Amino acid sequence: IHAPGSIQLDERRERSITLRAEGFIEKVYAGATGQHVKAGEPLFRFYSPQIVQALVDYRIAASGGQKQGGARKLRNLGVPEEFIAAIPAKGDIPFSMDWPSPVDGVLMSKSVVAGARTMPGDELYRLADVSTVWVIADVSEVDVGRVNIGDPAEVTLRSYPGETFRGKVAFILPELKAETRTAQIRIELPNPN
């Protein structure tokens, strides 16, 4: 069966970067749409009075042997575990923090700029893990009954002449397009490079 298709992001591998605390962006490290980032790599530097107050409460709780209770407030504000683990027991409390990327991915959108005020729930970035992509193929009505979930699929692309990529049928959408009499078949395609 030969069918035309298009490559799309695996929507299950997209991630929205939002904050749970009000604050200010001091510096932007990941500054361009299309940029690749690694998990743990800093995206931006952030200052939040709410998080600073939670840090003070954490230090007070930790000095009284209640470290877990203080850490819970920081976790509720979305503070990454790596940052919580690195809080010094004594000395200066950090007033701003570098916010790490939670996953490896590509910046699909960026709405953060240095100096901006952010509110809880504002989407700062949208990341996509592109290690697997979807190929959505339009299979003719007469052929769709011969396709099963788990079937192997070969994909060729004009941009890579002579190369064949292999994936598997992951989903068959349960509808036919009336105007083209085709069904959409989702093929999961590994994309290691």
GROMACS elastic network, one bead per residue, 0.5 to 0.9 nm:
[ bonds ]
;  ai    aj funct       b0    kb
    1   139     6  0.80159   500
    1   140     6  0.89642   500
    1   143     6  0.70322   500
    1   146     6  0.86946   500
    1   147     6  0.87842   500
    2   139     6  0.77577   500
    3   137     6  0.59750   500
    3   138     6  0.58324   500
    3   139     6  0.54401   500
    3   140     6  0.75717   500
    4   136     6  0.84490   500
    4   137     6  0.55914   500
    4   138     6  0.58677   500
    4   139     6  0.76597   500
    5   135     6  0.62482   500
    5   136     6  0.51999   500
    5   138     6  0.59217   500
    5   139     6  0.87708   500
    5   184     6  0.87732   500
    5   185     6  0.89203   500
    6   134     6  0.81911   500
    6   135     6  0.54973   500
    6   136     6  0.53893   500
    6   137     6  0.65946   500
    6   138     6  0.88853   500
    7   133     6  0.68541   500
    7   134     6  0.56811   500
    7   136     6  0.63927   500
    7   137     6  0.88328   500
    8    11     6  0.84149   500
    8   133     6  0.61120   500
    8   134     6  0.51695   500
    8   135     6  0.62037   500
    8   136     6  0.72779   500
    9    12     6  0.85229   500
    9    13     6  0.77644   500
    9    14     6  0.79523   500
    9   128     6  0.73766   500
    9   129     6  0.82563   500
    9   130     6  0.68717   500
    9   132     6  0.79721   500
    9   133     6  0.52191   500
    9   134     6  0.59603   500
    9   135     6  0.86825   500
   10    13     6  0.55399   500
   10    14     6  0.72159   500
   10   128     6  0.80983   500
   10   129     6  0.79800   500
   10   130     6  0.74890   500
   10   132     6  0.67703   500
   10   133     6  0.51594   500
   10   134     6  0.55590   500
   10   188     6  0.82176   500
   11    14     6  0.54657   500
   11    15     6  0.89286   500
   11   128     6  0.81183   500
   11   133     6  0.88984   500
   11   134     6  0.88132   500
   12    15     6  0.84383   500
   13   105     6  0.89789   500
   13   127     6  0.83893   500
   13   128     6  0.58399   500
   13   129     6  0.53263   500
   13   130     6  0.75974   500
   13   131     6  0.89823   500
   13   132     6  0.84209   500
   14   105     6  0.85883   500
   14   126     6  0.70311   500
   14   127     6  0.56453   500
   14   129     6  0.63021   500
   14   130     6  0.88527   500
   15   102     6  0.86448   500
   15   103     6  0.82512   500
   15   105     6  0.89210   500
   15   125     6  0.82924   500
   15   126     6  0.56850   500
   15   127     6  0.50230   500
   15   128     6  0.61849   500
   15   129     6  0.81825   500
   16   123     6  0.64019   500
   16   124     6  0.76619   500
   16   125     6  0.60425   500
   16   127     6  0.63383   500
   16   128     6  0.88463   500
   17   101     6  0.82722   500
   17   102     6  0.85559   500
   17   121     6  0.89411   500
   17   122     6  0.84058   500
   17   123     6  0.57666   500
   17   124     6  0.56303   500
   17   125     6  0.50651   500
   17   126     6  0.60682   500
   17   127     6  0.75576   500
   18   119     6  0.89775   500
   18   120     6  0.71741   500
   18   121     6  0.54395   500
   18   122     6  0.55804   500
   18   124     6  0.57814   500
   18   125     6  0.74060   500
   19    22     6  0.75624   500
   19    23     6  0.88733   500
   19    77     6  0.77512   500
   19    78     6  0.68426   500
   19    79     6  0.88563   500
   19   118     6  0.79357   500
   19   119     6  0.73499   500
   19   120     6  0.52693   500
   19   121     6  0.57941   500
   19   122     6  0.67795   500
   19   123     6  0.77246   500
   19   124     6  0.81490   500
   20    76     6  0.79469   500
   20    77     6  0.52285   500
   20    78     6  0.60109   500
   20    79     6  0.87394   500
   20   119     6  0.76666   500
   20   121     6  0.62037   500
   20   122     6  0.87034   500
   21    48     6  0.67611   500
   21    49     6  0.85609   500
   21    50     6  0.64897   500
   21    51     6  0.72243   500
   21    77     6  0.60707   500
   21    78     6  0.80176   500
   21   118     6  0.80977   500
   21   119     6  0.65104   500
   21   120     6  0.50138   500
   21   121     6  0.83024   500
   22    47     6  0.86807   500
   22    48     6  0.60085   500
   22    49     6  0.76870   500
   22    50     6  0.71538   500
   22    51     6  0.88320   500
   22   117     6  0.75186   500
   22   118     6  0.56364   500
   22   120     6  0.55623   500
   23    46     6  0.68499   500
   23    47     6  0.54664   500
   23    49     6  0.67811   500
   23    50     6  0.79543   500
   23    51     6  0.87760   500
   23   116     6  0.85443   500
   23   117     6  0.57632   500
   23   118     6  0.54013   500
   23   119     6  0.67169   500
   23   120     6  0.85905   500
   24    45     6  0.85761   500
   24    46     6  0.57836   500
   24    47     6  0.52629   500
   24    48     6  0.64275   500
   24   114     6  0.81877   500
   24   115     6  0.62977   500
   24   116     6  0.56791   500
   24   118     6  0.58661   500
   24   119     6  0.87989   500
   25    28     6  0.73092   500
   25    44     6  0.69423   500
   25    45     6  0.59407   500
   25    47     6  0.65173   500
   25    48     6  0.89455   500
   25   112     6  0.76411   500
   25   113     6  0.69344   500
   25   114     6  0.52466   500
   25   115     6  0.52097   500
   25   116     6  0.54240   500
   25   117     6  0.64511   500
   25   118     6  0.73637   500
   26    44     6  0.74534   500
   26    45     6  0.53119   500
   26    46     6  0.56857   500
   26    47     6  0.68941   500
   26    96     6  0.82154   500
   26   113     6  0.85756   500
   26   114     6  0.53743   500
   26   115     6  0.55347   500
   26   116     6  0.78576   500
   27    43     6  0.88456   500
   27    44     6  0.55238   500
   27    46     6  0.73981   500
   27    98     6  0.87593   500
   27   113     6  0.77237   500
   27   114     6  0.50138   500
   27   115     6  0.74097   500
   28    31     6  0.60623   500
   28    42     6  0.87301   500
   28    43     6  0.63761   500
   28    45     6  0.64328   500
   28   112     6  0.75227   500
   28   113     6  0.65070   500
   28   114     6  0.57761   500
   29    42     6  0.65371   500
   29    43     6  0.50929   500
   29    44     6  0.52119   500
   29    45     6  0.78621   500
   30    33     6  0.85064   500
   30    35     6  0.71532   500
   30    36     6  0.86412   500
   30    37     6  0.75944   500
   30    41     6  0.89412   500
   30    42     6  0.75118   500
   30    44     6  0.68289   500
   30   107     6  0.81949   500
   30   110     6  0.86908   500
   31    35     6  0.77119   500
   31    43     6  0.80957   500
   31    44     6  0.87929   500
   31   107     6  0.88828   500
   31   110     6  0.74076   500
   31   112     6  0.81853   500
   31   113     6  0.81330   500
   32    35     6  0.56344   500
   32   107     6  0.72413   500
   32   109     6  0.82716   500
   32   110     6  0.70940   500
   33    36     6  0.88276   500
   33   106     6  0.77824   500
   33   107     6  0.50500   500
   33   108     6  0.55919   500
   33   109     6  0.55457   500
   33   110     6  0.61958   500
   34   106     6  0.56537   500
   34   107     6  0.50299   500
   34   108     6  0.59616   500
   34   109     6  0.79812   500
   35   105     6  0.84197   500
   35   106     6  0.55852   500
   35   107     6  0.54434   500
   35   108     6  0.82654   500
   36   104     6  0.75838   500
   36   105     6  0.57335   500
   36   107     6  0.64735   500
   37    40     6  0.85971   500
   37    41     6  0.64971   500
   37    42     6  0.86014   500
   37    43     6  0.82395   500
   37   101     6  0.71734   500
   37   103     6  0.79373   500
   37   104     6  0.56526   500
   37   105     6  0.55059   500
   37   106     6  0.61938   500
   37   107     6  0.75215   500
   37   127     6  0.88310   500
   38    41     6  0.54242   500
   38    42     6  0.87827   500
   38   100     6  0.89757   500
   38   101     6  0.67489   500
   38   102     6  0.82669   500
   38   103     6  0.63312   500
   38   105     6  0.65061   500
   38   106     6  0.88527   500
   39    42     6  0.86075   500
   39   100     6  0.70851   500
   39   101     6  0.50248   500
   39   102     6  0.51780   500
   39   105     6  0.78785   500
   40    43     6  0.88024   500
   40    82     6  0.89738   500
   40    99     6  0.84168   500
   40   101     6  0.50918   500
   40   102     6  0.61924   500
   40   103     6  0.72934   500
   40   104     6  0.83354   500
   41    98     6  0.89500   500
   41    99     6  0.81973   500
   41   100     6  0.51792   500
   41   101     6  0.55118   500
   41   102     6  0.83953   500
   41   103     6  0.89368   500
   41   104     6  0.87968   500
   42    45     6  0.77094   500
   42    98     6  0.56123   500
   42    99     6  0.53406   500
   42   101     6  0.60604   500
   43    98     6  0.71057   500
   43    99     6  0.57297   500
   43   100     6  0.56579   500
   43   101     6  0.60476   500
   44    97     6  0.83010   500
   44    98     6  0.56739   500
   44    99     6  0.55371   500
   44   100     6  0.76353   500
   44   112     6  0.85502   500
   44   114     6  0.84567   500
   45    96     6  0.65878   500
   45    97     6  0.53935   500
   45    99     6  0.60125   500
   45   114     6  0.87403   500
   46    95     6  0.87624   500
   46    96     6  0.53593   500
   46    97     6  0.53681   500
   46    98     6  0.63001   500
   46    99     6  0.68647   500
   47    50     6  0.89640   500
   47    51     6  0.78547   500
   47    52     6  0.79905   500
   47    95     6  0.63388   500
   47    97     6  0.66408   500
   48    51     6  0.52546   500
   48    52     6  0.62604   500
   48    53     6  0.86684   500
   48    95     6  0.77831   500
   48    96     6  0.71246   500
   49    52     6  0.50235   500
   49    53     6  0.61333   500
   49    54     6  0.85520   500
   49    95     6  0.82494   500
   50    53     6  0.51861   500
   50    54     6  0.62097   500
   50    55     6  0.86632   500
   50    77     6  0.83389   500
   51    55     6  0.60936   500
   51    56     6  0.86450   500
   51    73     6  0.89177   500
   51    74     6  0.69080   500
   51    77     6  0.71694   500
   51    79     6  0.79846   500
   51    95     6  0.84401   500
   51    96     6  0.87629   500
   52    56     6  0.63383   500
   52    57     6  0.86758   500
   52    93     6  0.78844   500
   52    94     6  0.77098   500
   52    95     6  0.60142   500
   52    96     6  0.79401   500
   53    56     6  0.50822   500
   53    57     6  0.62346   500
   53    58     6  0.85309   500
   54    58     6  0.59882   500
   54    59     6  0.86305   500
   54    70     6  0.73881   500
   54    71     6  0.84381   500
   54    73     6  0.64105   500
   54    74     6  0.60102   500
   54    77     6  0.86460   500
   55    59     6  0.62278   500
   55    60     6  0.86358   500
   55    70     6  0.79158   500
   55    71     6  0.84933   500
   55    73     6  0.88418   500
   55    74     6  0.72546   500
   55    84     6  0.87391   500
   55    87     6  0.82641   500
   55    93     6  0.71989   500
   55    94     6  0.84054   500
   55    95     6  0.89460   500
   56    59     6  0.52057   500
   56    60     6  0.63017   500
   56    61     6  0.86112   500
   56    70     6  0.89419   500
   56    93     6  0.75189   500
   57    60     6  0.51013   500
   57    61     6  0.60319   500
   57    62     6  0.84411   500
   57    70     6  0.61246   500
   57    71     6  0.89758   500
   57    73     6  0.85937   500
   58    61     6  0.50398   500
   58    62     6  0.59076   500
   58    63     6  0.85216   500
   58    66     6  0.83487   500
   58    67     6  0.65736   500
   58    68     6  0.84727   500
   58    69     6  0.76471   500
   58    71     6  0.60788   500
   58    72     6  0.88082   500
   58    73     6  0.79478   500
   58    74     6  0.78850   500
   59    62     6  0.50124   500
   59    63     6  0.61447   500
   59    64     6  0.86922   500
   59    67     6  0.77502   500
   59    70     6  0.74434   500
   59    87     6  0.85337   500
   59    88     6  0.86168   500
   59    89     6  0.68804   500
   59    90     6  0.82299   500
   59    93     6  0.87683   500
   60    63     6  0.52717   500
   60    64     6  0.65394   500
   60    65     6  0.89178   500
   60    66     6  0.84157   500
   60    67     6  0.85420   500
   60    70     6  0.80125   500
   61    64     6  0.51716   500
   61    65     6  0.63459   500
   61    67     6  0.54770   500
   61    68     6  0.81780   500
   61    69     6  0.70257   500
   61    70     6  0.55496   500
   61    71     6  0.87791   500
   62    65     6  0.50097   500
   62    66     6  0.50765   500
   62    68     6  0.78015   500
   62    69     6  0.84667   500
   62    70     6  0.69681   500
   62    71     6  0.88035   500
   62    89     6  0.78797   500
   63    66     6  0.73556   500
   63    67     6  0.76466   500
   63    89     6  0.80476   500
   64    67     6  0.77721   500
   65    68     6  0.85445   500
   66    69     6  0.56202   500
   66    70     6  0.67008   500
   66    71     6  0.88946   500
   67    70     6  0.53080   500
   67    71     6  0.61662   500
   67    72     6  0.87422   500
   68    72     6  0.61645   500
   69    72     6  0.52147   500
   69    73     6  0.70101   500
   70    73     6  0.56382   500
   70    74     6  0.69554   500
   71    74     6  0.51494   500
   71    75     6  0.61969   500
   71    76     6  0.86198   500
   71    84     6  0.70168   500
   72    75     6  0.50062   500
   72    76     6  0.60883   500
   72    77     6  0.86775   500
   73    76     6  0.50464   500
   73    77     6  0.64507   500
   73    78     6  0.88860   500
   74    77     6  0.51216   500
   74    78     6  0.65463   500
   74    79     6  0.54833   500
   74    80     6  0.83812   500
   74    81     6  0.89646   500
   74    84     6  0.75109   500
   75    79     6  0.52967   500
   75    80     6  0.71175   500
   75    81     6  0.75282   500
   75    84     6  0.83628   500
   76    79     6  0.74977   500
   78    81     6  0.88408   500
   79    82     6  0.85132   500
   79    83     6  0.68962   500
   79    84     6  0.70848   500
   79    99     6  0.83954   500
   80    83     6  0.54856   500
   80    84     6  0.66043   500
   80    85     6  0.88982   500
   80    99     6  0.77681   500
   80   100     6  0.77383   500
   80   102     6  0.87752   500
   81    84     6  0.50391   500
   81    85     6  0.60972   500
   81    86     6  0.86067   500
   82    85     6  0.52146   500
   82    86     6  0.63046   500
   82    87     6  0.89960   500
   83    86     6  0.51675   500
   83    87     6  0.65186   500
   83    97     6  0.78898   500
   83    98     6  0.86804   500
   83    99     6  0.87916   500
   84    87     6  0.54943   500
   85    88     6  0.84312   500
   87    90     6  0.86966   500
   87    93     6  0.74964   500
   87    94     6  0.79964   500
   88    91     6  0.67646   500
   88    92     6  0.78085   500
   88    93     6  0.74138   500
   90    93     6  0.81612   500
   92    95     6  0.87820   500
   94    97     6  0.70327   500
  100   103     6  0.88006   500
  101   104     6  0.73158   500
  101   105     6  0.86329   500
  101   127     6  0.88911   500
  103   127     6  0.81442   500
  103   128     6  0.87110   500
  103   129     6  0.74892   500
  104   127     6  0.83461   500
  104   128     6  0.81002   500
  104   129     6  0.61709   500
  104   130     6  0.87451   500
  105   108     6  0.89061   500
  105   127     6  0.56810   500
  105   128     6  0.50506   500
  105   130     6  0.64814   500
  105   131     6  0.83305   500
  106   109     6  0.89997   500
  106   126     6  0.84371   500
  106   127     6  0.54545   500
  106   128     6  0.52761   500
  106   129     6  0.64237   500
  106   130     6  0.71959   500
  107   110     6  0.69236   500
  107   125     6  0.68432   500
  107   126     6  0.60517   500
  107   128     6  0.66436   500
  108   125     6  0.74814   500
  108   126     6  0.54720   500
  108   127     6  0.55693   500
  108   128     6  0.65362   500
  109   124     6  0.81971   500
  109   125     6  0.55587   500
  109   126     6  0.51820   500
  109   127     6  0.73155   500
  110   113     6  0.85625   500
  110   123     6  0.83916   500
  110   124     6  0.59448   500
  110   126     6  0.67262   500
  111   123     6  0.72508   500
  111   124     6  0.51107   500
  111   125     6  0.62813   500
  112   116     6  0.70912   500
  112   118     6  0.85546   500
  112   123     6  0.84035   500
  112   124     6  0.51445   500
  112   125     6  0.72051   500
  113   116     6  0.57305   500
  113   124     6  0.89136   500
  114   117     6  0.89207   500
  118   121     6  0.84971   500
  118   122     6  0.64546   500
  118   124     6  0.84598   500
  119   122     6  0.57066   500
  120   123     6  0.88226   500
  121   124     6  0.89433   500
  123   126     6  0.73610   500
  129   132     6  0.73783   500
  129   133     6  0.86785   500
  130   133     6  0.59651   500
  130   190     6  0.86852   500
  130   191     6  0.66436   500
  130   192     6  0.81823   500
  131   189     6  0.86809   500
  131   190     6  0.61437   500
  131   192     6  0.52630   500
  131   193     6  0.75387   500
  132   188     6  0.66769   500
  132   189     6  0.55714   500
  132   192     6  0.74391   500
  133   187     6  0.83506   500
  133   188     6  0.60026   500
  133   189     6  0.53383   500
  133   190     6  0.65113   500
  133   191     6  0.65539   500
  134   186     6  0.62790   500
  134   187     6  0.55672   500
  134   189     6  0.59418   500
  134   190     6  0.87753   500
  135   155     6  0.82851   500
  135   185     6  0.79766   500
  135   186     6  0.57823   500
  135   188     6  0.64818   500
  135   189     6  0.69369   500
  136   184     6  0.61533   500
  136   185     6  0.56162   500
  136   187     6  0.63946   500
  136   188     6  0.89608   500
  137   183     6  0.80218   500
  137   184     6  0.55069   500
  137   185     6  0.51404   500
  137   186     6  0.65198   500
  137   187     6  0.75956   500
  138   180     6  0.89289   500
  138   182     6  0.55763   500
  138   183     6  0.55691   500
  138   185     6  0.64685   500
  139   142     6  0.83083   500
  139   143     6  0.64796   500
  139   144     6  0.59058   500
  139   181     6  0.86151   500
  139   182     6  0.51981   500
  139   183     6  0.52786   500
  139   184     6  0.61807   500
  139   185     6  0.68377   500
  140   143     6  0.53211   500
  140   144     6  0.61448   500
  140   180     6  0.81933   500
  140   181     6  0.63484   500
  140   183     6  0.64717   500
  140   184     6  0.89317   500
  141   144     6  0.54320   500
  141   145     6  0.77692   500
  141   176     6  0.73366   500
  141   180     6  0.88942   500
  141   181     6  0.55782   500
  141   182     6  0.50678   500
  141   183     6  0.64262   500
  142   145     6  0.70319   500
  142   146     6  0.85051   500
  142   181     6  0.88249   500
  142   182     6  0.85601   500
  143   146     6  0.55964   500
  143   147     6  0.72325   500
  143   182     6  0.89828   500
  144   147     6  0.54349   500
  144   148     6  0.85170   500
  144   172     6  0.85968   500
  144   182     6  0.79990   500
  144   183     6  0.67537   500
  144   184     6  0.88219   500
  144   185     6  0.84605   500
  145   148     6  0.77661   500
  147   150     6  0.89567   500
  147   151     6  0.69842   500
  147   169     6  0.80918   500
  147   172     6  0.82932   500
  147   185     6  0.85315   500
  148   151     6  0.56368   500
  148   169     6  0.70203   500
  148   170     6  0.86362   500
  148   171     6  0.84006   500
  148   172     6  0.78685   500
  149   152     6  0.88681   500
  149   168     6  0.76804   500
  149   169     6  0.50761   500
  149   170     6  0.53942   500
  149   171     6  0.59733   500
  149   172     6  0.71670   500
  150   168     6  0.55200   500
  150   169     6  0.50634   500
  150   170     6  0.61028   500
  150   171     6  0.85246   500
  151   167     6  0.86348   500
  151   168     6  0.55446   500
  151   169     6  0.53104   500
  151   170     6  0.82319   500
  152   166     6  0.71777   500
  152   167     6  0.59563   500
  152   169     6  0.63617   500
  152   187     6  0.87319   500
  153   165     6  0.83049   500
  153   166     6  0.57735   500
  153   167     6  0.52179   500
  153   168     6  0.53153   500
  153   169     6  0.66144   500
  153   187     6  0.71982   500
  153   189     6  0.88832   500
  154   164     6  0.62990   500
  154   165     6  0.56307   500
  154   167     6  0.64251   500
  154   168     6  0.83246   500
  155   163     6  0.86442   500
  155   164     6  0.57336   500
  155   165     6  0.50269   500
  155   166     6  0.62315   500
  155   167     6  0.76925   500
  155   189     6  0.85614   500
  156   159     6  0.87417   500
  156   160     6  0.73703   500
  156   161     6  0.74497   500
  156   162     6  0.78287   500
  156   163     6  0.64388   500
  156   164     6  0.50972   500
  156   165     6  0.63890   500
  157   160     6  0.53585   500
  157   161     6  0.64603   500
  157   162     6  0.85877   500
  157   163     6  0.76399   500
  157   164     6  0.78230   500
  157   165     6  0.86041   500
  158   161     6  0.54922   500
  158   162     6  0.87733   500
  160   163     6  0.57693   500
  160   164     6  0.83071   500
  161   164     6  0.84183   500
  165   189     6  0.74941   500
  165   190     6  0.83180   500
  166   188     6  0.88725   500
  166   189     6  0.65437   500
  166   190     6  0.77296   500
  167   170     6  0.89772   500
  167   187     6  0.62356   500
  167   188     6  0.54996   500
  167   190     6  0.66957   500
  168   186     6  0.84934   500
  168   187     6  0.53536   500
  168   188     6  0.56027   500
  168   189     6  0.69817   500
  169   172     6  0.77811   500
  169   185     6  0.69758   500
  169   186     6  0.58989   500
  169   188     6  0.64349   500
  170   185     6  0.78053   500
  170   186     6  0.56174   500
  170   187     6  0.54236   500
  170   188     6  0.60754   500
  171   184     6  0.86124   500
  171   185     6  0.59912   500
  171   186     6  0.50195   500
  171   187     6  0.71316   500
  171   188     6  0.88642   500
  172   175     6  0.86289   500
  172   183     6  0.75113   500
  172   184     6  0.62678   500
  172   186     6  0.62091   500
  173   176     6  0.81491   500
  173   183     6  0.66282   500
  173   184     6  0.55626   500
  173   185     6  0.62423   500
  173   186     6  0.77303   500
  174   183     6  0.76173   500
  174   184     6  0.83108   500
  175   178     6  0.89613   500
  175   182     6  0.85174   500
  175   183     6  0.61869   500
  175   184     6  0.78834   500
  176   179     6  0.87845   500
  176   180     6  0.81276   500
  176   181     6  0.58476   500
  176   182     6  0.53798   500
  176   184     6  0.76413   500
  177   180     6  0.56057   500
  177   181     6  0.52458   500
  177   182     6  0.54630   500
  177   183     6  0.63649   500
  177   184     6  0.84285   500
  178   181     6  0.52402   500
  178   182     6  0.76641   500
  179   182     6  0.83214   500
  180   183     6  0.87544   500
  190   193     6  0.89587   500
